[in-house]
């Protein structure tokens, strides 16, 4: 019987000695232009090119999102996404799931086999898989665990971070960047005492170098600063994909969300004046996204790795706001990934009180949201 690891070996294109065997992936099935090679040879040696990516459209799957996640990726999720016309899945992951105890270098192989399975499903259904460290050694926006060190300041944390990304680079070397990318760390904070802009630049450059020591052609995605709001222009020369977010304004996307300071926010409207006292409309959204649009206009690869609204935001407000968001991104050639597929932001089982759900194989489908996404 062929196991999942063997499947991955049989779908790769390069050899990794004792780590990976050679194999050949199927060509990308996206209707858009596939990603281009990431290197060229010059008199100064091999240097990265700017990646040319499709306008990926899809979802975040949260099966390895927290310290308590089980990694039970469902094949139906990938099948339905493909059937509905989507070609991208981002997997926000927590590194503590694939280590034993508190030893960051002691790997728990069964959890990594769940990642293998997700990549296998992506290959089977023509969906690009974007692996993201939502929690990496020394940093996460999720407060469920206190990290023992600081990724941005401590060498021990950076060493562990590099180790884990090199682990993935070795494991999946040879799988085409048309099929697989690495999104280094979810939503770095705004520059502050715990992470200066220089700290961020140093960590990202160091980690990109570590990955490319093993797999130079791997597609790499870097989230913007300030939780994905601000492009890291100083990293343009790295030849990476730059990832933004679609949560602005937070008064709309995170109304009554317990993990943000939303107490006292009035029920949002769109367009209109919100809890921050500002009038928000499509024009103001365009201003927010302008730095990202300007990057895209310079042929820098830009994608929106997360976006959506919590289930307490009135559905009509959510749909009107998100139509404007998707329209702006699409006009700039920027793809998106809804947070999430199943759950309180998603198209399935979102738990909204103001949606007429459609039964979908035992799940509750928000057909109007699905239709909106399919328009863009």
RAPE-V336659 format. One record per helix or strand of 3 or more residues. SS is the DSSP state (helix for helix, strand for strand). FROM is the first residue (numbers start at 0). TO is the last residue. If there is no record, write none. Layout:
SS:FROM:TO  SS:FROM:TO
This chain:
helix:3:9  strand:38:41  strand:44:47  strand:56:59  helix:74:82  strand:87:93  helix:94:97  helix:108:124  strand:127:135  helix:154:170  strand:179:182  helix:196:213  strand:218:222  helix:224:227  helix:232:237  strand:240:245  helix:249:252  helix:281:296  strand:301:306  helix:314:330  strand:334:337  strand:357:359  strand:362:364  helix:366:374
